[in-house]
């Protein structure tokens, strides 16, 4: 689905800026910080003010078009398009490269919590921080 279709389906007004931001998130395979989004948009010849990007991100978030997750390693909120199957990542502490985890390891734990504690889990996030193979080799770890 292209950016215009996403905006129409969610009854959001079309703008070149919204289209550029959605296109960028569709193109990138990993979550990005707001600063990374601003830099990439500039590289792609779609420069935007930081405040404009924040406004668009908030609007897209309110309509469940994007997801926001806080990352302690980058000390920033990471933005990515909303997908039916959420994604977790391994994050290298040294180079900050992200590696997707194929299946959510939390489902079993969540079901156990819901059953034993009578607690309805609405959302969760998981951040696993370590050192990737390349950085281990460089640092001889």
N, CA, C and O atoms as a GROMACS GRO file, in nm:
protein
  564
    1UNK      N    1   0.085  -0.117   0.000
    1UNK     CA    2   0.000   0.000   0.000
    1UNK      C    3   0.090   0.124   0.000
    1UNK      O    4   0.184   0.134   0.079
    2UNK      N    5   0.061   0.217  -0.088
    2UNK     CA    6   0.145   0.336  -0.093
    2UNK      C    7   0.099   0.441   0.009
    2UNK      O    8  -0.005   0.426   0.073
    3UNK      N    9   0.179   0.545   0.022
    3UNK     CA   10   0.154   0.647   0.126
    3UNK      C   11   0.018   0.715   0.108
    3UNK      O   12  -0.053   0.737   0.206
    4UNK      N   13  -0.018   0.747  -0.016
    4UNK     CA   14  -0.147   0.813  -0.040
    4UNK      C   15  -0.262   0.724   0.005
    4UNK      O   16  -0.358   0.772   0.066
    5UNK      N   17  -0.254   0.596  -0.025
    5UNK     CA   18  -0.359   0.502   0.015
    5UNK      C   19  -0.368   0.492   0.167
    5UNK      O   20  -0.478   0.487   0.223
    6UNK      N   21  -0.254   0.490   0.233
    6UNK     CA   22  -0.252   0.484   0.380
    6UNK      C   23  -0.321   0.606   0.438
    6UNK      O   24  -0.399   0.595   0.533
    7UNK      N   25  -0.293   0.723   0.383
    7UNK     CA   26  -0.356   0.846   0.432
    7UNK      C   27  -0.506   0.846   0.406
    7UNK      O   28  -0.584   0.885   0.493
    8UNK      N   29  -0.547   0.801   0.287
    8UNK     CA   30  -0.690   0.797   0.254
    8UNK      C   31  -0.765   0.702   0.346
    8UNK      O   32  -0.869   0.737   0.401
    9UNK      N   33  -0.712   0.581   0.363
    9UNK     CA   34  -0.777   0.480   0.448
    9UNK      C   35  -0.793   0.531   0.591
    9UNK      O   36  -0.893   0.502   0.657
   10UNK      N   37  -0.696   0.607   0.638
   10UNK     CA   38  -0.699   0.660   0.775
   10UNK      C   39  -0.762   0.798   0.785
   10UNK      O   40  -0.759   0.861   0.890
   11UNK      N   41  -0.819   0.844   0.675
   11UNK     CA   42  -0.889   0.973   0.668
   11UNK      C   43  -0.803   1.089   0.714
   11UNK      O   44  -0.846   1.178   0.787
   12UNK      N   45  -0.679   1.084   0.670
   12UNK     CA   46  -0.587   1.194   0.698
   12UNK      C   47  -0.567   1.275   0.571
   12UNK      O   48  -0.562   1.221   0.460
   13UNK      N   49  -0.556   1.404   0.588
   13UNK     CA   50  -0.535   1.492   0.474
   13UNK      C   51  -0.398   1.462   0.411
   13UNK      O   52  -0.299   1.443   0.480
   14UNK      N   53  -0.396   1.459   0.278
   14UNK     CA   54  -0.271   1.435   0.207
   14UNK      C   55  -0.182   1.559   0.213
   14UNK      O   56  -0.230   1.672   0.199
   15UNK      N   57  -0.054   1.536   0.233
   15UNK     CA   58   0.047   1.641   0.216
   15UNK      C   59   0.174   1.574   0.165
   15UNK      O   60   0.198   1.457   0.192
   16UNK      N   61   0.253   1.649   0.090
   16UNK     CA   62   0.380   1.593   0.040
   16UNK      C   63   0.469   1.551   0.157
   16UNK      O   64   0.543   1.453   0.147
   17UNK      N   65   0.462   1.625   0.267
   17UNK     CA   66   0.546   1.594   0.383
   17UNK      C   67   0.504   1.461   0.447
   17UNK      O   68   0.590   1.379   0.480
   18UNK      N   69   0.374   1.441   0.464
   18UNK     CA   70   0.328   1.312   0.518
   18UNK      C   71   0.366   1.198   0.425
   18UNK      O   72   0.411   1.092   0.469
   19UNK      N   73   0.347   1.221   0.296
   19UNK     CA   74   0.382   1.118   0.198
   19UNK      C   75   0.532   1.084   0.206
   19UNK      O   76   0.569   0.967   0.205
   20UNK      N   77   0.616   1.186   0.212
   20UNK     CA   78   0.761   1.164   0.218
   20UNK      C   79   0.801   1.086   0.343
   20UNK      O   80   0.885   0.997   0.337
   21UNK      N   81   0.740   1.120   0.456
   21UNK     CA   82   0.774   1.051   0.581
   21UNK      C   83   0.728   0.905   0.577
   21UNK      O   84   0.803   0.816   0.618
   22UNK      N   85   0.608   0.880   0.530
   22UNK     CA   86   0.559   0.742   0.520
   22UNK      C   87   0.645   0.663   0.422
   22UNK      O   88   0.681   0.549   0.449
   23UNK      N   89   0.677   0.724   0.307
   23UNK     CA   90   0.763   0.655   0.209
   23UNK      C   91   0.898   0.619   0.269
   23UNK      O   92   0.949   0.510   0.245
   24UNK      N   93   0.954   0.709   0.347
   24UNK     CA   94   1.082   0.683   0.412
   24UNK      C   95   1.071   0.563   0.507
   24UNK      O   96   1.155   0.474   0.505
   25UNK      N   97   0.967   0.562   0.590
   25UNK     CA   98   0.950   0.452   0.685
   25UNK      C   99   0.923   0.320   0.614
   25UNK      O  100   0.962   0.213   0.663
   26UNK      N  101   0.858   0.325   0.498
   26UNK     CA  102   0.836   0.203   0.420
   26UNK      C  103   0.967   0.152   0.362
   26UNK      O  104   0.989   0.031   0.352
   27UNK      N  105   1.054   0.244   0.326
   27UNK     CA  106   1.182   0.209   0.263
   27UNK      C  107   1.281   0.152   0.365
   27UNK      O  108   1.356   0.059   0.334
   28UNK      N  109   1.282   0.207   0.485
   28UNK     CA  110   1.377   0.164   0.588
   28UNK      C  111   1.328   0.037   0.656
   28UNK      O  112   1.209   0.024   0.684
   29UNK      N  113   1.418  -0.054   0.681
   29UNK     CA  114   1.378  -0.182   0.740
   29UNK      C  115   1.389  -0.183   0.892
   29UNK      O  116   1.351  -0.281   0.956
   30UNK      N  117   1.442  -0.077   0.951
   30UNK     CA  118   1.459  -0.072   1.096
   30UNK      C  119   1.398   0.056   1.153
   30UNK      O  120   1.385   0.156   1.082
   31UNK      N  121   1.360   0.053   1.280
   31UNK     CA  122   1.308   0.174   1.344
   31UNK      C  123   1.413   0.286   1.342
   31UNK      O  124   1.533   0.260   1.342
   32UNK      N  125   1.364   0.408   1.340
   32UNK     CA  126   1.453   0.525   1.333
   32UNK      C  127   1.415   0.626   1.440
   32UNK      O  128   1.299   0.634   1.481
   33UNK      N  129   1.514   0.702   1.485
   33UNK     CA  130   1.487   0.813   1.576
   33UNK      C  131   1.435   0.931   1.494
   33UNK      O  132   1.448   0.933   1.372
   34UNK      N  133   1.378   1.028   1.562
   34UNK     CA  134   1.330   1.149   1.494
   34UNK      C  135   1.447   1.217   1.422
   34UNK      O  136   1.432   1.260   1.307
   35UNK      N  137   1.562   1.227   1.488
   35UNK     CA  138   1.678   1.290   1.425
   35UNK      C  139   1.722   1.215   1.299
   35UNK      O  140   1.758   1.277   1.200
   36UNK      N  141   1.718   1.082   1.304
   36UNK     CA  142   1.752   1.004   1.185
   36UNK      C  143   1.652   1.029   1.072
   36UNK      O  144   1.690   1.038   0.956
   37UNK      N  145   1.525   1.039   1.108
   37UNK     CA  146   1.421   1.068   1.008
   37UNK      C  147   1.447   1.202   0.943
   37UNK      O  148   1.442   1.213   0.820
   38UNK      N  149   1.475   1.304   1.023
   38UNK     CA  150   1.502   1.438   0.970
   38UNK      C  151   1.622   1.434   0.875
   38UNK      O  152   1.618   1.490   0.766
   39UNK      N  153   1.730   1.366   0.916
   39UNK     CA  154   1.850   1.355   0.832
   39UNK      C  155   1.822   1.281   0.702
   39UNK      O  156   1.866   1.324   0.596
   40UNK      N  157   1.749   1.170   0.710
   40UNK     CA  158   1.718   1.091   0.590
   40UNK      C  159   1.628   1.168   0.495
   40UNK      O  160   1.646   1.162   0.373
   41UNK      N  161   1.531   1.240   0.549
   41UNK     CA  162   1.444   1.320   0.464
   41UNK      C  163   1.524   1.427   0.390
   41UNK      O  164   1.499   1.455   0.273
   42UNK      N  165   1.620   1.486   0.460
   42UNK     CA  166   1.707   1.586   0.397
   42UNK      C  167   1.788   1.521   0.285
   42UNK      O  168   1.800   1.578   0.176
   43UNK      N  169   1.845   1.402   0.311
   43UNK     CA  170   1.921   1.330   0.208
   43UNK      C  171   1.834   1.297   0.087
   43UNK      O  172   1.881   1.300  -0.026
   44UNK      N  173   1.707   1.265   0.113
   44UNK     CA  174   1.614   1.229   0.006
   44UNK      C  175   1.551   1.351  -0.061
   44UNK      O  176   1.455   1.338  -0.138
   45UNK      N  177   1.604   1.468  -0.034
   45UNK     CA  178   1.555   1.594  -0.093
   45UNK      C  179   1.413   1.630  -0.048
   45UNK      O  180   1.336   1.689  -0.125
   46UNK      N  181   1.380   1.595   0.077
   46UNK     CA  182   1.252   1.632   0.137
   46UNK      C  183   1.277   1.694   0.274
   46UNK      O  184   1.227   1.644   0.375
   47UNK      N  185   1.355   1.803   0.280
   47UNK     CA  186   1.389   1.859   0.411
   47UNK      C  187   1.264   1.909   0.485
   47UNK      O  188   1.173   1.967   0.425
   48UNK      N  189   1.262   1.884   0.615
   48UNK     CA  190   1.151   1.928   0.701
   48UNK      C  191   1.207   1.978   0.832
   48UNK      O  192   1.310   1.930   0.880
   49UNK      N  193   1.137   2.074   0.890
   49UNK     CA  194   1.172   2.120   1.023
   49UNK      C  195   1.145   2.008   1.124
   49UNK      O  196   1.057   1.925   1.104
   50UNK      N  197   1.221   2.009   1.231
   50UNK     CA  198   1.203   1.911   1.337
   50UNK      C  199   1.060   1.915   1.391
   50UNK      O  200   1.000   1.810   1.416
   51UNK      N  201   1.006   2.034   1.410
   51UNK     CA  202   0.870   2.046   1.464
   51UNK      C  203   0.767   1.986   1.369
   51UNK      O  204   0.668   1.928   1.415
   52UNK      N  205   0.788   1.999   1.240
   52UNK     CA  206   0.696   1.940   1.141
   52UNK      C  207   0.700   1.788   1.150
   52UNK      O  208   0.596   1.723   1.146
   53UNK      N  209   0.820   1.733   1.160
   53UNK     CA  210   0.834   1.587   1.171
   53UNK      C  211   0.764   1.539   1.298
   53UNK      O  212   0.693   1.439   1.295
   54UNK      N  213   0.784   1.609   1.410
   54UNK     CA  214   0.718   1.570   1.535
   54UNK      C  215   0.565   1.572   1.518
   54UNK      O  216   0.497   1.480   1.563
   55UNK      N  217   0.512   1.676   1.455
   55UNK     CA  218   0.368   1.687   1.435
   55UNK      C  219   0.314   1.572   1.350
   55UNK      O  220   0.212   1.512   1.383
   56UNK      N  221   0.385   1.542   1.241
   56UNK     CA  222   0.342   1.433   1.153
   56UNK      C  223   0.350   1.299   1.226
   56UNK      O  224   0.258   1.218   1.217
   57UNK      N  225   0.458   1.277   1.298
   57UNK     CA  226   0.475   1.152   1.372
   57UNK      C  227   0.360   1.135   1.473
   57UNK      O  228   0.304   1.026   1.485
   58UNK      N  229   0.326   1.240   1.545
   58UNK     CA  230   0.217   1.231   1.643
   58UNK      C  231   0.085   1.200   1.576
   58UNK      O  232   0.007   1.119   1.626
   59UNK      N  233   0.059   1.262   1.463
   59UNK     CA  234  -0.065   1.238   1.389
   59UNK      C  235  -0.071   1.093   1.339
   59UNK      O  236  -0.174   1.028   1.351
   60UNK      N  237   0.039   1.044   1.284
   60UNK     CA  238   0.044   0.907   1.234
   60UNK      C  239   0.032   0.807   1.349
   60UNK      O  240  -0.028   0.700   1.334
   61UNK      N  241   0.090   0.840   1.464
   61UNK     CA  242   0.081   0.754   1.582
   61UNK      C  243  -0.063   0.746   1.633
   61UNK      O  244  -0.112   0.638   1.667
   62UNK      N  245  -0.130   0.860   1.638
   62UNK     CA  246  -0.269   0.864   1.685
   62UNK      C  247  -0.361   0.780   1.597
   62UNK      O  248  -0.465   0.733   1.643
   63UNK      N  249  -0.323   0.762   1.471
   63UNK     CA  250  -0.404   0.683   1.377
   63UNK      C  251  -0.350   0.540   1.359
   63UNK      O  252  -0.388   0.471   1.265
   64UNK      N  253  -0.261   0.498   1.448
   64UNK     CA  254  -0.202   0.362   1.445
   64UNK      C  255  -0.132   0.329   1.314
   64UNK      O  256  -0.129   0.213   1.272
   65UNK      N  257  -0.076   0.429   1.250
   65UNK     CA  258   0.000   0.407   1.127
   65UNK      C  259   0.145   0.375   1.161
   65UNK      O  260   0.211   0.300   1.089
   66UNK      N  261   0.192   0.431   1.270
   66UNK     CA  262   0.329   0.405   1.314
   66UNK      C  263   0.329   0.357   1.459
   66UNK      O  264   0.231   0.372   1.531
   67UNK      N  265   0.442   0.299   1.498
   67UNK     CA  266   0.465   0.258   1.636
   67UNK      C  267   0.581   0.339   1.691
   67UNK      O  268   0.673   0.375   1.618
   68UNK      N  269   0.575   0.368   1.820
   68UNK     CA  270   0.684   0.437   1.888
   68UNK      C  271   0.728   0.350   2.005
   68UNK      O  272   0.646   0.306   2.085
   69UNK      N  273   0.857   0.326   2.013
   69UNK     CA  274   0.913   0.250   2.125
   69UNK      C  275   1.038   0.320   2.174
   69UNK      O  276   1.121   0.366   2.096
   70UNK      N  277   1.050   0.328   2.305
   70UNK     CA  278   1.168   0.392   2.364
   70UNK      C  279   1.284   0.295   2.365
   70UNK      O  280   1.267   0.178   2.401
   71UNK      N  281   1.401   0.342   2.327
   71UNK     CA  282   1.523   0.260   2.332
   71UNK      C  283   1.618   0.321   2.435
   71UNK      O  284   1.657   0.437   2.424
   72UNK      N  285   1.653   0.241   2.534
   72UNK     CA  286   1.744   0.291   2.637
   72UNK      C  287   1.885   0.308   2.584
   72UNK      O  288   1.960   0.393   2.633
   73UNK      N  289   1.923   0.228   2.485
   73UNK     CA  290   2.061   0.237   2.435
   73UNK      C  291   2.082   0.364   2.353
   73UNK      O  292   2.190   0.424   2.359
   74UNK      N  293   1.982   0.405   2.277
   74UNK     CA  294   1.996   0.530   2.201
   74UNK      C  295   1.934   0.647   2.276
   74UNK      O  296   1.943   0.761   2.231
   75UNK      N  297   1.871   0.618   2.390
   75UNK     CA  298   1.807   0.721   2.472
   75UNK      C  299   1.712   0.806   2.387
   75UNK      O  300   1.710   0.928   2.397
   76UNK      N  301   1.635   0.738   2.303
   76UNK     CA  302   1.544   0.807   2.212
   76UNK      C  303   1.426   0.716   2.179
   76UNK      O  304   1.430   0.595   2.201
   77UNK      N  305   1.322   0.779   2.126
   77UNK     CA  306   1.207   0.704   2.078
   77UNK      C  307   1.235   0.658   1.936
   77UNK      O  308   1.279   0.736   1.852
   78UNK      N  309   1.208   0.531   1.911
   78UNK     CA  310   1.227   0.475   1.778
   78UNK      C  311   1.092   0.466   1.708
   78UNK      O  312   0.992   0.424   1.767
   79UNK      N  313   1.090   0.506   1.581
   79UNK     CA  314   0.968   0.513   1.502
   79UNK      C  315   0.975   0.410   1.391
   79UNK      O  316   1.078   0.394   1.326
   80UNK      N  317   0.864   0.338   1.370
   80UNK     CA  318   0.855   0.248   1.255
   80UNK      C  319   0.708   0.235   1.216
   80UNK      O  320   0.620   0.265   1.296
   81UNK      N  321   0.683   0.191   1.094
   81UNK     CA  322   0.546   0.169   1.051
   81UNK      C  323   0.483   0.059   1.134
   81UNK      O  324   0.549  -0.038   1.171
   82UNK      N  325   0.355   0.075   1.162
   82UNK     CA  326   0.280  -0.027   1.235
   82UNK      C  327   0.261  -0.147   1.144
   82UNK      O  328   0.225  -0.133   1.027
   83UNK      N  329   0.286  -0.264   1.198
   83UNK     CA  330   0.265  -0.388   1.123
   83UNK      C  331   0.177  -0.481   1.205
   83UNK      O  332   0.170  -0.468   1.328
   84UNK      N  333   0.109  -0.575   1.140
   84UNK     CA  334   0.024  -0.666   1.216
   84UNK      C  335   0.104  -0.749   1.318
   84UNK      O  336   0.052  -0.784   1.424
   85UNK      N  337   0.228  -0.779   1.285
   85UNK     CA  338   0.313  -0.856   1.375
   85UNK      C  339   0.425  -0.765   1.423
   85UNK      O  340   0.515  -0.728   1.347
   86UNK      N  341   0.419  -0.728   1.552
   86UNK     CA  342   0.521  -0.637   1.603
   86UNK      C  343   0.658  -0.703   1.598
   86UNK      O  344   0.670  -0.825   1.586
   87UNK      N  345   0.760  -0.621   1.608
   87UNK     CA  346   0.897  -0.668   1.592
   87UNK      C  347   0.980  -0.626   1.712
   87UNK      O  348   0.968  -0.514   1.761
   88UNK      N  349   1.065  -0.718   1.758
   88UNK     CA  350   1.163  -0.687   1.861
   88UNK      C  351   1.302  -0.698   1.799
   88UNK      O  352   1.320  -0.761   1.695
   89UNK      N  353   1.400  -0.635   1.865
   89UNK     CA  354   1.535  -0.630   1.808
   89UNK      C  355   1.641  -0.659   1.913
   89UNK      O  356   1.624  -0.630   2.032
   90UNK      N  357   1.751  -0.717   1.866
   90UNK     CA  358   1.875  -0.722   1.942
   90UNK      C  359   1.950  -0.596   1.901
   90UNK      O  360   1.955  -0.563   1.783
   91UNK      N  361   2.006  -0.524   1.997
   91UNK     CA  362   2.074  -0.399   1.966
   91UNK      C  363   2.218  -0.407   2.015
   91UNK      O  364   2.243  -0.437   2.132
   92UNK      N  365   2.311  -0.380   1.924
   92UNK     CA  366   2.452  -0.383   1.961
   92UNK      C  367   2.486  -0.257   2.041
   92UNK      O  368   2.459  -0.145   1.997
   93UNK      N  369   2.544  -0.276   2.157
   93UNK     CA  370   2.580  -0.164   2.245
   93UNK      C  371   2.692  -0.080   2.185
   93UNK      O  372   2.703   0.039   2.216
   94UNK      N  373   2.774  -0.140   2.100
   94UNK     CA  374   2.890  -0.067   2.048
   94UNK      C  375   2.856   0.010   1.920
   94UNK      O  376   2.886   0.129   1.910
   95UNK      N  377   2.794  -0.056   1.822
   95UNK     CA  378   2.769   0.009   1.693
   95UNK      C  379   2.623   0.051   1.675
   95UNK      O  380   2.590   0.120   1.578
   96UNK      N  381   2.536   0.010   1.766
   96UNK     CA  382   2.392   0.041   1.767
   96UNK      C  383   2.317  -0.024   1.651
   96UNK      O  384   2.202   0.012   1.624
   97UNK      N  385   2.380  -0.118   1.582
   97UNK     CA  386   2.312  -0.189   1.475
   97UNK      C  387   2.201  -0.275   1.536
   97UNK      O  388   2.215  -0.327   1.647
   98UNK      N  389   2.089  -0.287   1.462
   98UNK     CA  390   1.974  -0.361   1.512
   98UNK      C  391   1.954  -0.489   1.433
   98UNK      O  392   1.966  -0.490   1.310
   99UNK      N  393   1.923  -0.596   1.504
   99UNK     CA  394   1.901  -0.727   1.442
   99UNK      C  395   1.762  -0.775   1.483
   99UNK      O  396   1.735  -0.791   1.602
  100UNK      N  397   1.673  -0.798   1.386
  100UNK     CA  398   1.537  -0.840   1.423
  100UNK      C  399   1.533  -0.979   1.486
  100UNK      O  400   1.608  -1.068   1.447
  101UNK      N  401   1.445  -0.995   1.583
  101UNK     CA  402   1.418  -1.125   1.643
  101UNK      C  403   1.299  -1.182   1.566
  101UNK      O  404   1.195  -1.116   1.555
  102UNK      N  405   1.314  -1.301   1.514
  102UNK     CA  406   1.212  -1.358   1.424
  102UNK      C  407   1.074  -1.370   1.487
  102UNK      O  408   0.976  -1.325   1.427
  103UNK      N  409   1.062  -1.427   1.602
  103UNK     CA  410   0.932  -1.446   1.667
  103UNK      C  411   0.935  -1.382   1.805
  103UNK      O  412   1.037  -1.383   1.873
  104UNK      N  413   0.822  -1.327   1.844
  104UNK     CA  414   0.814  -1.263   1.975
  104UNK      C  415   0.827  -1.368   2.086
  104UNK      O  416   0.743  -1.458   2.096
  105UNK      N  417   0.932  -1.357   2.167
  105UNK     CA  418   0.950  -1.455   2.275
  105UNK      C  419   0.862  -1.427   2.397
  105UNK      O  420   0.866  -1.501   2.495
  106UNK      N  421   0.783  -1.322   2.391
  106UNK     CA  422   0.704  -1.281   2.507
  106UNK      C  423   0.565  -1.344   2.515
  106UNK      O  424   0.502  -1.339   2.620
  107UNK      N  425   0.516  -1.403   2.406
  107UNK     CA  426   0.378  -1.452   2.404
  107UNK      C  427   0.348  -1.551   2.517
  107UNK      O  428   0.245  -1.538   2.584
  108UNK      N  429   0.434  -1.646   2.540
  108UNK     CA  430   0.413  -1.746   2.645
  108UNK      C  431   0.411  -1.679   2.782
  108UNK      O  432   0.328  -1.711   2.867
  109UNK      N  433   0.504  -1.587   2.803
  109UNK     CA  434   0.511  -1.516   2.932
  109UNK      C  435   0.385  -1.433   2.954
  109UNK      O  436   0.330  -1.431   3.063
  110UNK      N  437   0.341  -1.364   2.849
  110UNK     CA  438   0.221  -1.280   2.860
  110UNK      C  439   0.099  -1.364   2.894
  110UNK      O  440   0.021  -1.327   2.982
  111UNK      N  441   0.081  -1.476   2.826
  111UNK     CA  442  -0.034  -1.563   2.855
  111UNK      C  443  -0.029  -1.613   3.000
  111UNK      O  444  -0.133  -1.620   3.066
  112UNK      N  445   0.088  -1.647   3.047
  112UNK     CA  446   0.104  -1.693   3.184
  112UNK      C  447   0.067  -1.582   3.283
  112UNK      O  448  -0.002  -1.607   3.382
  113UNK      N  449   0.112  -1.461   3.256
  113UNK     CA  450   0.081  -1.346   3.343
  113UNK      C  451  -0.069  -1.320   3.344
  113UNK      O  452  -0.128  -1.299   3.450
  114UNK      N  453  -0.129  -1.321   3.226
  114UNK     CA  454  -0.273  -1.293   3.217
  114UNK      C  455  -0.354  -1.398   3.294
  114UNK      O  456  -0.450  -1.364   3.363
  115UNK      N  457  -0.313  -1.524   3.283
  115UNK     CA  458  -0.386  -1.631   3.352
  115UNK      C  459  -0.364  -1.628   3.503
  115UNK      O  460  -0.460  -1.639   3.580
  116UNK      N  461  -0.240  -1.613   3.545
  116UNK     CA  462  -0.210  -1.622   3.689
  116UNK      C  463  -0.242  -1.494   3.766
  116UNK      O  464  -0.278  -1.500   3.883
  117UNK      N  465  -0.229  -1.380   3.702
  117UNK     CA  466  -0.248  -1.252   3.772
  117UNK      C  467  -0.380  -1.185   3.737
  117UNK      O  468  -0.414  -1.080   3.792
  118UNK      N  469  -0.456  -1.246   3.645
  118UNK     CA  470  -0.582  -1.186   3.598
  118UNK      C  471  -0.557  -1.041   3.554
  118UNK      O  472  -0.627  -0.948   3.594
  119UNK      N  473  -0.456  -1.028   3.471
  119UNK     CA  474  -0.409  -0.898   3.425
  119UNK      C  475  -0.411  -0.899   3.273
  119UNK      O  476  -0.348  -0.985   3.211
  120UNK      N  477  -0.482  -0.806   3.212
  120UNK     CA  478  -0.490  -0.799   3.066
  120UNK      C  479  -0.375  -0.714   3.013
  120UNK      O  480  -0.371  -0.593   3.035
  121UNK      N  481  -0.282  -0.779   2.944
  121UNK     CA  482  -0.168  -0.708   2.885
  121UNK      C  483  -0.214  -0.641   2.756
  121UNK      O  484  -0.268  -0.706   2.667
  122UNK      N  485  -0.191  -0.512   2.748
  122UNK     CA  486  -0.232  -0.435   2.631
  122UNK      C  487  -0.117  -0.421   2.533
  122UNK      O  488  -0.136  -0.423   2.411
  123UNK      N  489   0.002  -0.407   2.587
  123UNK     CA  490   0.118  -0.384   2.502
  123UNK      C  491   0.243  -0.428   2.578
  123UNK      O  492   0.241  -0.444   2.700
  124UNK      N  493   0.349  -0.447   2.504
  124UNK     CA  494   0.478  -0.476   2.568
  124UNK      C  495   0.589  -0.433   2.474
  124UNK      O  496   0.568  -0.413   2.354
  125UNK      N  497   0.708  -0.420   2.529
  125UNK     CA  498   0.825  -0.392   2.447
  125UNK      C  499   0.941  -0.473   2.504
  125UNK      O  500   0.945  -0.504   2.623
  126UNK      N  501   1.032  -0.505   2.417
  126UNK     CA  502   1.145  -0.587   2.456
  126UNK      C  503   1.268  -0.534   2.385
  126UNK      O  504   1.269  -0.517   2.264
  127UNK      N  505   1.372  -0.508   2.462
  127UNK     CA  506   1.497  -0.458   2.407
  127UNK      C  507   1.609  -0.544   2.463
  127UNK      O  508   1.631  -0.548   2.584
  128UNK      N  509   1.679  -0.614   2.375
  128UNK     CA  510   1.790  -0.698   2.419
  128UNK      C  511   1.918  -0.633   2.369
  128UNK      O  512   1.939  -0.619   2.249
  129UNK      N  513   2.003  -0.595   2.463
  129UNK     CA  514   2.126  -0.524   2.430
  129UNK      C  515   2.244  -0.617   2.450
  129UNK      O  516   2.253  -0.689   2.549
  130UNK      N  517   2.333  -0.615   2.353
  130UNK     CA  518   2.452  -0.699   2.360
  130UNK      C  519   2.559  -0.644   2.268
  130UNK      O  520   2.560  -0.526   2.236
  131UNK      N  521   2.649  -0.730   2.225
  131UNK     CA  522   2.756  -0.690   2.134
  131UNK      C  523   2.751  -0.784   2.014
  131UNK      O  524   2.760  -0.906   2.029
  132UNK      N  525   2.737  -0.726   1.894
  132UNK     CA  526   2.724  -0.806   1.773
  132UNK      C  527   2.856  -0.875   1.739
  132UNK      O  528   2.961  -0.842   1.793
  133UNK      N  529   2.848  -0.971   1.649
  133UNK     CA  530   2.964  -1.050   1.612
  133UNK      C  531   3.076  -0.964   1.555
  133UNK      O  532   3.193  -0.983   1.589
  134UNK      N  533   3.041  -0.867   1.468
  134UNK     CA  534   3.144  -0.780   1.410
  134UNK      C  535   3.218  -0.702   1.518
  134UNK      O  536   3.341  -0.693   1.516
  135UNK      N  537   3.143  -0.645   1.612
  135UNK     CA  538   3.206  -0.566   1.719
  135UNK      C  539   3.286  -0.656   1.814
  135UNK      O  540   3.389  -0.614   1.867
  136UNK      N  541   3.239  -0.778   1.837
  136UNK     CA  542   3.315  -0.872   1.919
  136UNK      C  543   3.450  -0.901   1.854
  136UNK      O  544   3.553  -0.906   1.922
  137UNK      N  545   3.448  -0.920   1.722
  137UNK     CA  546   3.572  -0.948   1.650
  137UNK      C  547   3.666  -0.828   1.652
  137UNK      O  548   3.787  -0.843   1.671
  138UNK      N  549   3.610  -0.707   1.633
  138UNK     CA  550   3.693  -0.585   1.635
  138UNK      C  551   3.755  -0.562   1.772
  138UNK      O  552   3.870  -0.521   1.783
  139UNK      N  553   3.677  -0.589   1.876
  139UNK     CA  554   3.725  -0.567   2.013
  139UNK      C  555   3.794  -0.691   2.070
  139UNK      O  556   3.843  -0.689   2.182
  140UNK      N  557   3.797  -0.796   1.993
  140UNK     CA  558   3.855  -0.924   2.034
  140UNK      C  559   3.795  -0.972   2.166
  140UNK      O  560   3.867  -1.007   2.260
  141UNK      N  561   3.664  -0.973   2.169
  141UNK     CA  562   3.590  -1.018   2.289
  141UNK      C  563   3.563  -1.167   2.276
  141UNK      O  564   3.502  -1.227   2.365
   0.00000   0.00000   0.00000
